[in-house]
């Protein structure tokens, strides 16, 4: 894989159809900082990398340019399992109010 983090980050944002302003807000950073990350002027910390992986639904290996596999299917499966568990808990809570 020949792409660097900055290129991948910008590409993921464009594929999502988000402006830098929108993506920066969603990622809890300034637009200027996101621009620096996307043009390679600055390197992010681990917490940002984790947030970006969650936001774009990719693995850290993909985002860091270490793999061509986004891992999105396994991430989506984990998110669906988590959502299903939350729905079960909500259903249990609702059931206890009905009784």
C-alpha positions in Angstrom: 0.0 0.0 0.0 1.5 3.3 -1.1 -0.8 5.8 0.5 0.1 7.7 3.6 -2.2 8.5 6.6 -2.9 12.0 5.4 -4.0 10.9 1.9 -6.2 8.1 3.3 -7.8 10.4 5.9 -8.7 13.0 3.2 -10.0 10.2 0.8 -12.2 8.7 3.5 -13.8 12.1 4.2 -14.4 12.8 0.5 -16.0 9.3 0.1 -18.3 10.0 3.0 -19.3 13.2 1.3 -18.4 15.4 4.3 -16.8 18.8 4.2 -13.8 19.4 6.3 -15.9 21.6 8.6 -18.5 18.8 9.1 -15.9 16.0 9.6 -13.9 18.2 12.0 -17.0 18.9 14.1 -18.0 15.3 14.2 -14.4 14.3 15.2 -14.3 17.1 17.9 -11.4 19.0 16.4 -11.0 22.3 14.6 -11.2 22.5 10.8 -7.7 23.9 10.8 -6.4 20.9 12.7 -8.1 18.5 10.3 -6.7 20.3 7.4 -3.2 20.0 8.9 -3.7 16.2 9.3 -5.0 15.9 5.8 -2.1 17.8 4.2 0.5 16.0 6.3 1.6 19.1 8.2 0.8 17.5 11.6 0.4 14.0 12.9 -2.4 13.1 15.2 -2.4 11.4 18.5 -3.8 7.9 19.3 -7.1 9.2 20.6 -7.8 11.0 17.2 -6.8 7.9 15.3 -9.3 5.8 17.3 -12.1 8.4 16.8 -11.3 8.6 13.0 -11.4 4.8 12.8 -14.8 4.7 14.5 -16.1 7.6 12.4 -15.1 6.2 9.1 -15.7 2.6 10.0 -12.2 1.4 9.2 -9.4 -0.4 11.0 -6.4 1.5 12.3 -4.2 -0.6 10.0 -6.2 0.7 7.0 -6.1 4.3 8.2 -2.4 4.2 8.9 -1.7 2.7 5.4 -0.6 -0.7 6.8 -3.4 -2.7 5.0 -5.6 -2.5 1.9 -8.4 -4.1 3.9 -10.7 -1.6 5.5 -12.0 -4.2 7.9 -15.4 -2.5 7.6 -17.3 -5.8 7.7 -15.9 -6.9 11.0 -16.4 -3.4 12.4 -20.0 -3.3 11.2 -20.6 -6.7 12.7 -19.3 -5.6 16.1 -21.4 -2.4 15.9 -24.5 -4.4 15.1 -23.8 -6.8 18.0 -23.5 -3.8 20.3 -26.7 -2.3 19.0 -28.6 -5.6 19.4 -27.4 -5.8 23.0 -28.6 -2.3 23.6 -32.0 -3.1 22.1 -32.3 -6.2 24.3 -31.6 -4.1 27.4 -34.1 -1.5 26.3 -36.7 -4.2 25.6 -36.1 -5.7 29.1 -36.5 -2.2 30.7 -39.7 -1.5 28.7 -41.1 -4.9 29.7 -40.5 -4.2 33.4 -42.5 -1.0 33.1 -45.4 -2.8 31.4 -45.7 -5.5 34.2 
